[in-house]
């Protein structure tokens, strides 16, 4: 792979010496042995090319963006779960209230039926007969009395009429 870029080419790192585990060889410069640390040279770090700096910047930015998106997705999921729980609790409360309303409506109808039965039973004991009914006749009002009443009394009370009809 001659065109492939290896990390060793871009970031040269000093090799760790494992000289202690293998036998030392004779040095070509005369046979003197040097310590393994003295023979390792630290190379200066070369500056990174501009295109590589750009790629590293894109990598860091995409990593940060991925983290932000993960946190946002988890927050949205949590809000969805919380909303679903609240909705199910509200639905359960609504169904309980509707059931209570139905029970109260039924109890009211039973109570009205019971009152109607009592009224019919009480009415059956005393039946209304035309001979027992008293009819009152209205006495005609004289015009003289009306004039005196109008002067001595206050004006007739006005009847309240709402601005819209009460029913049809």
Secondary structure, DSSP 8 states (H G I E B T S, - for coil): --S---HHHHS-------GGGS-----TTTS----TTTT----------HHHHHHHHHHHHHHHHHHHHHHHHHHHHHHHHHHHHHHHHHHHHHHHHHHHHHHHHHHHHHHHHHHHHHHHHHHHHS---GGG----------HHHHHHHHHHS---------SS-S--
